[in-house]
Amino acid sequence: MKTRIFLILVVLAVLAAMPAGAVTRVARSTYVFGFGGGWSGPFGDYSAIGPTPVGDGFQTISASDLFDPSYHLSMDIGRLNNDHLYTGFGIRYTKVEMDRLVDLSPSNLRFHQFDINMDVNFYPVSPIEEPVTPYFGPGLAFGLTTASARGYDSESQLNLTVNLNFGIDFRVWKAADGRSLLALSSVNSANILSTGDRPKYVNIGGALKYFFRP
């Protein structure tokens, strides 16, 4: 209890010592819209793909024996808070490419991965002020893995994934008033943890990002 009271007193003292302008000033916010895509490399071990068992359904199969590399497409919108902390959400589609030697039943079975992403990325330097800015942070994806084949009912499985995001923004244009800019970005992520039997990927890609303040 004494420690809590002491911390409260310290916080109140710091706030009282701050200039009034610093207390009332609103942090600068910049909106960000982006779209892009890239390469998706599978990894992990699997006894099923979403709702569909593979092999005997008990032993696991390595991703290298089950999948081929594929591609993803994405669109995101969010806000850059105080020039350093990005929070946003987006949608992503990943084509699940199967290895040609995998025996599927039915043989025309196709898989797709759909995700709604929520991301929190930190910029050590401001992308508004600097032309080259790295970023990193965690993400959460609410996903749907679907399996479909002509002449059969489609099946799907809901899943949840924790992502690690990282990349670099390269500014290519900035408005004279400084309120908007365009950046070509390296946009990368890894599905580090997931529920169910969601296909996991390391995603290496690019995007065009538009930063603007109303």
Kinemage of the C-alpha trace (Angstrom):
@kinemage 1
@onewidth
@group {chain A} dominant
@subgroup {mainchain}
@vectorlist {calphas} color= white
{ca met a 1} P 0.000 0.000 0.000
{ca lys a 2} L 2.816 2.445 0.861
{ca thr a 3} L 4.521 1.701 -2.453
{ca arg a 4} L 1.299 2.363 -4.393
{ca ile a 5} L 0.749 5.690 -2.606
{ca phe a 6} L 4.349 6.684 -3.294
{ca leu a 7} L 4.005 5.920 -7.029
{ca ile a 8} L 0.778 7.920 -7.230
{ca leu a 9} L 2.474 10.890 -5.553
{ca val a 10} L 5.396 10.672 -7.971
{ca val a 11} L 3.063 10.640 -11.005
{ca leu a 12} L 1.115 13.630 -9.629
{ca ala a 13} L 4.339 15.513 -8.998
{ca val a 14} L 5.569 14.906 -12.557
{ca leu a 15} L 2.243 16.038 -14.018
{ca ala a 16} L 2.235 19.154 -11.866
{ca ala a 17} L 5.754 20.016 -13.015
{ca met a 18} L 4.872 19.720 -16.718
{ca pro a 19} L 3.923 22.874 -18.635
{ca ala a 20} L 0.211 23.244 -19.240
{ca gly a 21} L 0.746 23.053 -23.005
{ca ala a 22} L 2.437 19.667 -22.677
{ca val a 23} L -0.507 18.274 -20.724
{ca thr a 24} L -3.204 19.500 -23.079
{ca arg a 25} L -1.398 18.944 -26.373
{ca val a 26} L -3.024 16.299 -28.580
{ca ala a 27} L -0.647 13.724 -30.067
{ca arg a 28} L -0.315 13.901 -33.852
{ca ser a 29} L -2.170 11.167 -35.723
{ca thr a 30} L -1.643 10.144 -39.339
{ca tyr a 31} L -3.896 7.723 -41.202
{ca val a 32} L -2.347 4.958 -43.298
{ca phe a 33} L -3.823 2.968 -46.180
{ca gly a 34} L -1.899 0.210 -47.931
{ca phe a 35} L -2.265 -2.684 -50.330
{ca gly a 36} L 0.229 -5.268 -51.484
{ca gly a 37} L 1.177 -8.919 -51.730
{ca gly a 38} L 4.081 -11.288 -52.018
{ca trp a 39} L 5.597 -14.726 -51.534
{ca ser a 40} L 4.430 -17.147 -48.820
{ca gly a 41} L 6.714 -19.967 -47.702
{ca pro a 42} L 5.098 -22.760 -45.641
{ca phe a 43} L 6.626 -24.293 -42.525
{ca gly a 44} L 5.621 -26.585 -39.653
{ca asp a 45} L 4.238 -30.109 -39.309
{ca tyr a 46} L 0.637 -31.124 -39.986
{ca ser a 47} L -1.823 -33.954 -39.475
{ca ala a 48} L -4.586 -31.950 -41.172
{ca ile a 49} L -5.142 -28.865 -43.304
{ca gly a 50} L -7.915 -26.886 -41.727
{ca pro a 51} L -10.929 -29.231 -41.610
{ca thr a 52} L -9.320 -31.950 -43.772
{ca pro a 53} L -7.064 -34.736 -42.368
{ca val a 54} L -3.954 -35.635 -44.380
{ca gly a 55} L -2.193 -38.978 -44.440
{ca asp a 56} L -3.657 -41.269 -41.791
{ca gly a 57} L -4.737 -38.273 -39.699
{ca phe a 58} L -2.463 -39.277 -36.782
{ca gln a 59} L 1.135 -38.904 -37.949
{ca thr a 60} L 2.387 -35.438 -38.852
{ca ile a 61} L 3.729 -34.469 -42.257
{ca ser a 62} L 6.344 -31.780 -42.804
{ca ala a 63} L 5.286 -28.658 -44.676
{ca ser a 64} L 8.025 -29.285 -47.250
{ca asp a 65} L 6.331 -32.598 -48.161
{ca leu a 66} L 2.818 -31.175 -48.086
{ca phe a 67} L 2.855 -27.651 -49.532
{ca asp a 68} L 4.479 -25.659 -52.305
{ca pro a 69} L 5.384 -21.970 -51.844
{ca ser a 70} L 2.485 -19.702 -52.710
{ca tyr a 71} L 1.374 -16.043 -52.693
{ca his a 72} L -0.767 -13.680 -50.635
{ca leu a 73} L -2.685 -10.442 -51.258
{ca ser a 74} L -3.523 -7.892 -48.569
{ca met a 75} L -5.162 -4.544 -47.842
{ca asp a 76} L -4.731 -2.588 -44.589
{ca ile a 77} L -5.933 0.614 -42.962
{ca gly a 78} L -4.778 2.109 -39.686
{ca arg a 79} L -3.428 5.065 -37.785
{ca leu a 80} L 0.087 6.193 -36.901
{ca asn a 81} L -0.018 7.673 -33.425
{ca asn a 82} L 2.514 10.355 -32.464
{ca asp a 83} L 4.643 9.376 -35.506
{ca his a 84} L 5.840 6.100 -33.964
{ca leu a 85} L 3.056 3.649 -33.037
{ca tyr a 86} L 0.914 2.130 -35.789
{ca thr a 87} L -2.371 0.401 -34.958
{ca gly a 88} L -4.591 -0.998 -37.672
{ca phe a 89} L -6.446 -3.875 -39.224
{ca gly a 90} L -6.619 -5.472 -42.649
{ca ile a 91} L -7.711 -8.405 -44.756
{ca arg a 92} L -5.479 -11.034 -46.352
{ca tyr a 93} L -5.960 -13.888 -48.805
{ca thr a 94} L -3.398 -16.704 -49.103
{ca lys a 95} L -3.557 -19.352 -51.810
{ca val a 96} L -2.719 -22.718 -50.245
{ca glu a 97} L -0.661 -24.563 -52.867
{ca met a 98} L -0.370 -28.317 -52.378
{ca asp a 99} L 2.630 -30.391 -53.421
{ca arg a 100} L 1.824 -32.259 -56.634
{ca leu a 101} L 2.759 -35.604 -55.049
{ca val a 102} L 0.239 -35.299 -52.199
{ca asp a 103} L -2.620 -37.763 -52.643
{ca leu a 104} L -5.864 -35.873 -51.996
{ca ser a 105} L -9.370 -37.230 -51.907
{ca pro a 106} L -11.085 -35.972 -53.961
{ca ser a 107} L -8.173 -35.196 -56.268
{ca asn a 108} L -9.527 -31.745 -57.189
{ca leu a 109} L -9.600 -30.561 -53.557
{ca arg a 110} L -8.453 -26.938 -53.182
{ca phe a 111} L -7.555 -24.965 -50.031
{ca his a 112} L -7.707 -21.239 -49.301
{ca gln a 113} L -6.814 -19.109 -46.279
{ca phe a 114} L -8.693 -15.906 -45.411
{ca asp a 115} L -7.627 -13.638 -42.518
{ca ile a 116} L -8.643 -10.461 -40.730
{ca asn a 117} L -5.476 -9.003 -39.196
{ca met a 118} L -5.005 -6.656 -36.239
{ca asp a 119} L -1.497 -5.188 -35.997
{ca val a 120} L 0.507 -3.006 -33.605
{ca asn a 121} L 3.834 -1.903 -35.118
{ca phe a 122} L 6.511 0.344 -33.636
{ca tyr a 123} L 8.644 2.744 -35.711
{ca pro a 124} L 11.922 3.643 -33.923
{ca val a 125} L 12.145 6.732 -36.176
{ca ser a 126} L 9.264 8.712 -37.613
{ca pro a 127} L 8.161 7.767 -41.170
{ca ile a 128} L 6.784 11.305 -41.466
{ca glu a 129} L 10.181 12.879 -40.872
{ca glu a 130} L 12.641 10.293 -42.231
{ca pro a 131} L 12.820 8.777 -45.758
{ca val a 132} L 13.748 5.237 -44.637
{ca thr a 133} L 12.022 3.804 -41.566
{ca pro a 134} L 12.075 0.227 -40.216
{ca tyr a 135} L 9.264 -1.147 -38.081
{ca phe a 136} L 8.366 -4.269 -36.113
{ca gly a 137} L 5.586 -5.532 -33.892
{ca pro a 138} L 3.021 -8.219 -33.081
{ca gly a 139} L -0.159 -9.061 -34.932
{ca leu a 140} L -3.251 -11.172 -34.436
{ca ala a 141} L -5.142 -12.873 -37.280
{ca phe a 142} L -8.684 -14.231 -37.150
{ca gly a 143} L -8.704 -16.793 -39.948
{ca leu a 144} L -10.842 -19.137 -41.988
{ca thr a 145} L -9.312 -22.138 -43.772
{ca thr a 146} L -11.572 -23.526 -46.496
{ca ala a 147} L -11.512 -26.817 -48.432
{ca ser a 148} L -13.594 -27.143 -51.581
{ca ala a 149} L -13.919 -29.464 -54.563
{ca arg a 150} L -16.257 -29.451 -57.515
{ca gly a 151} L -19.219 -31.706 -56.835
{ca tyr a 152} L -18.660 -31.772 -53.054
{ca asp a 153} L -19.795 -29.609 -50.139
{ca ser a 154} L -17.224 -27.068 -48.978
{ca glu a 155} L -15.796 -27.289 -45.460
{ca ser a 156} L -14.107 -24.634 -43.337
{ca gln a 157} L -12.357 -24.151 -40.002
{ca leu a 158} L -11.999 -21.004 -37.889
{ca asn a 159} L -8.566 -20.343 -36.400
{ca leu a 160} L -6.483 -17.765 -34.575
{ca thr a 161} L -2.860 -16.867 -35.294
{ca val a 162} L -0.188 -14.753 -33.594
{ca asn a 163} L 2.101 -13.012 -36.106
{ca leu a 164} L 5.457 -11.293 -35.932
{ca asn a 165} L 5.595 -8.298 -38.308
{ca phe a 166} L 8.701 -6.538 -39.611
{ca gly a 167} L 9.657 -4.383 -42.568
{ca ile a 168} L 10.969 -1.064 -43.895
{ca asp a 169} L 9.141 1.902 -45.455
{ca phe a 170} L 10.910 3.799 -48.259
{ca arg a 171} L 9.365 7.214 -48.846
{ca val a 172} L 8.998 8.067 -52.546
{ca trp a 173} L 6.899 11.254 -52.363
{ca lys a 174} L 5.881 13.848 -49.782
{ca ala a 175} L 3.440 16.725 -50.189
{ca ala a 176} L 4.765 20.264 -49.848
{ca asp a 177} L 2.605 20.871 -46.767
{ca gly a 178} L 3.878 17.661 -45.149
{ca arg a 179} L 0.378 16.284 -44.576
{ca ser a 180} L 0.603 13.286 -46.919
{ca leu a 181} L 3.208 10.958 -48.414
{ca leu a 182} L 3.650 7.739 -50.375
{ca ala a 183} L 5.976 4.901 -49.423
{ca leu a 184} L 7.076 1.668 -51.051
{ca ser a 185} L 7.356 -0.829 -48.248
{ca ser a 186} L 8.894 -4.159 -47.460
{ca val a 187} L 6.052 -5.914 -45.609
{ca asn a 188} L 6.945 -9.207 -43.930
{ca ser a 189} L 5.468 -11.476 -41.274
{ca ala a 190} L 5.671 -14.937 -39.756
{ca asn a 191} L 2.767 -16.992 -38.349
{ca ile a 192} L 4.524 -18.003 -35.139
{ca leu a 193} L 1.579 -19.546 -33.228
{ca ser a 194} L -1.810 -20.763 -34.411
{ca thr a 195} L -4.816 -22.785 -33.339
{ca gly a 196} L -6.244 -25.757 -35.222
{ca asp a 197} L -4.466 -26.935 -38.351
{ca arg a 198} L -4.088 -23.606 -40.104
{ca pro a 199} L -1.314 -23.541 -42.725
{ca lys a 200} L 1.558 -21.439 -41.337
{ca tyr a 201} L 3.733 -19.232 -43.535
{ca val a 202} L 6.661 -16.872 -43.577
{ca asn a 203} L 5.437 -14.008 -45.761
{ca ile a 204} L 7.862 -11.823 -47.702
{ca gly a 205} L 6.224 -9.077 -49.705
{ca gly a 206} L 5.792 -5.449 -50.627
{ca ala a 207} L 3.104 -2.788 -50.424
{ca leu a 208} L 2.266 0.745 -51.476
{ca lys a 209} L 1.348 2.860 -48.442
{ca tyr a 210} L -0.368 6.241 -48.395
{ca phe a 211} L 0.044 8.332 -45.227
{ca phe a 212} L -2.253 11.331 -44.755
{ca arg a 213} L -3.569 13.770 -42.165
{ca pro a 214} L -7.021 15.314 -42.791
